[in-house]
Amino acid sequence: MTRVLITGGSGRLGRSVVAGFAAAGHTVASLDRDILPENVVTAGVTQESVDLLDAEAVNRAMARHSPDAVIHLAAIAVPFSAPEEVILKTNTMLAYNVFNAATSNGVGKIVTASSPTVLGYGNPTGWLPESFPLDEKTTPKPWNAYALSKLVAEQVMRMFATAHGDTTRYAAFRPCYVISPEEWEGAPTQQGHTLAERLADPALSAPALFNYVDARDVADFLAVLLDKMPEIENAQTFFVGAADALAVESLDKLMPMFLPGSEALAAGLTGTSPAFSIAKAHEILGWTPQRSWRTELIDTNRADLASAASH
């Protein structure tokens, strides 16, 4: 059994991560401003409200809980949901404070959440990658404060690994558009649309290049990552996504409609192929996602999808 401290445990992704680690028998401490839902607060789960921008408060909390591993999820999670300078300062300092406190308190494994948005898609001035599918070698081109703050979080991770990598293991991961369990049942997604609506209207998922991942698959990935961290190269970054795209049609047909100039680049994205590769996580960690919109979308939502698609 491992003691795992999770920042942002009450968030859309955090709830599933907390629940997954608790169900596996680990002792979990959630640090977040908001409280966890009652169904997540089970045996072995504690929660604490901590201002993660207060370095001393973070250090005290880390010392109190004395975790074996830290998973840093807390952040302003939506681009442009606050002034750009606030997003950049907040997310950067959250990452630094958590990494610093965890490292100073001798935590052996420290992981931070990054974002696929570091690659720069959605840039209103235009964007094209070197190739598809996108992977960890694709050149980051952040164009807003949120994307930049996540890229900085990865650099913070690498900085601490450079200074302390002989004694501490570090990693970062880029989760695709997170789908929480209740959203398969019809609850609104982060942008306010249902999954049936997003699937029926490709324009809704196109800004994210049709990427997505089930929150429970992310929890499974993190469990595998923590287990394998002592054996793999330190300070690595992984994409974490579904094995297919959040789209009914293949991306070789859809992508050129929404990403000008991508016809040749997207030609290989046939069938159910996603735009984001998870090959690295599979090859290095042996992780494979278990859930897809094709398996998780409940019958009611499937009916809504068929109805919406017919109009």
Buried (B, 14 or more C-beta within 10 A) or exposed (E): EBBBBBBBBBBBBBBBBBBBBBEBEBBBBBBBEEEBEEEBBEEBBEBEEBEBEEBEBBBBBBEEBEBBBBBBBBBBBEBEEBEBEEBBBBBBBBBBBBBBBBBEBEBBBBBBBBBBBBBBBBBEEEBBBEEBBBBBEBEBBBBBBBBBBBBBBBEBBBBBBEEBBEEBBBBBBBBBBBBBBEBBBBEEBBEEBBBBBBBBEBEBBBEBBBBBBBBBBBBBBBBBBBBBBEEEEBBBBBBBBBBBBBBBEBBBEBBBEBBEEBEEBBEEBEEBBBBBBBEBBBEBBEBEBEBBBEEBBEEEBBEBBEEBEEE
